[in-house]
Amino acid sequence: MLSSAVCSFMLMKLGVNSGFSATNCMLASPAVFRRQTFLIRCLQGYQKKLQEVKAMGEPNFEADAENILRSITPTLDPSKHKGQAGKIAVIGGCREYTGAPYFAAISALKIGADLSHVFCTKDAAPVIKSYSPEIIVHPILKESYSVRDEDKRSILDKVLAEVDKWMERFDCLVVGPGLGRDPFLLDCVSEIMKHARQSNVPIVVDGDGLFLVTNCLDLVSGYPLAVLTPNVNEYKRLVQKVLRCEVNDDDAVGQLLSLAKQIGGVTILRKGKCDLITDGETVTSVSIYGSPRRCGGQGDILSGSVAVFTSWARELVSTSSWNTSISPRNPTILGCIAASTLLRKAASHAFNDKKRSTLTTDIIEYLGRSLDEISPVS
């Protein structure tokens, strides 16, 4: 906000008394009144613009987004075999929610991952299978209504044993799309996340996975391969839980840094008009492209995309072929930047085509085209 001293000075320069009131306005000449009204509108516009800049962070936080996306997207090499371009698993999907895990899994495939798995409940499996034959569906998760108390331990062990058979094959887990909040189901997912940490597998947490993590921070605390992708309400709950205060958009960057540090260096992608990304050490933003259409499901596209790009970045950063001039070097940060950029571009294309009727499925269909525009297949 402008200080009162600055406001008074600017008013004086235009011949406006700092004690200006409605009565003064009525007594002023038409010319003076027009100048005063114009000045007030200018000040209001400047204040609004200043608040927007503060909320987004300084301009120099903007990532070199397209260059980063281009750098971590692998070339299509005919000598590679199935699986080398990425194997992603989505943990989510219950009776009420079947679309979200599908969106995350199919987005990973559309971007270029070779395999997408979904671990869901038995009720959700047939529905998710019907969406696409491309997705490998594992109907192993259980909800409380179908489990007796005395059987919970044995069923939990069976779920973990089944997931562990696949764990070492995955390049990244996406936890949360369509998960729901059933207590026993969340218990199962908590144990899966612990096993993923032990196997050093990156974890992208979204949707109801963030509800789980907010109430049990130890699941991700201190794990540098964890990525949280909260929307406005999910971010508010995280801030209240971890920092014990309300969201402060006047210091969005500083608060985001503090949040990531308090959780132990996880990467946080705060979704919004401008996506802010931090690992507790650096902050970057992505604000290019975008769409005014906020249909449900875009967060699921993002989580699946982050998983793919993070796995690609992690593989590339560990090799001698990585361009060391590109900053940052943290693969989870790189993955978030690339995913945010691609989703925004695809959403922009879809909106230009469909306008108000844009749906998540429309955006998914533009993922491949958008990626090729930035990183053409040679």
Salt bridges, closest charged atoms under 4 A:
GLU66 OE1 - ARG70 NH2 3.71
GLU143 OE2 - ARG95 NE 3.74
ASP149 OD1 - LYS152 NZ 3.31
GLU150 OE2 - ARG148 NE 3.57
ASP151 OD2 - ARG148 NE 2.90
ASP157 OD1 - ARG153 NH2 2.78
GLU162 OE1 - LYS165 NZ 3.01
ASP164 OD2 - HIS195 ND1 2.83
ASP171 OD2 - LYS87 NZ 3.55
GLU191 OE2 - LYS194 NZ 3.24
ASP206 OD1 - LYS271 NZ 3.38
ASP208 OD1 - ARG181 NE 3.09
ASP249 OD1 - ARG270 NH2 2.81
ASP275 OD2 - ARG344 NE 3.31
GLU365 OE2 - LYS110 NZ 3.53
GLU373 OE1 - LYS345 NZ 3.14
GLU373 OE1 - HIS349 NE2 2.90
GLU373 OE2 - ARG369 NE 3.21
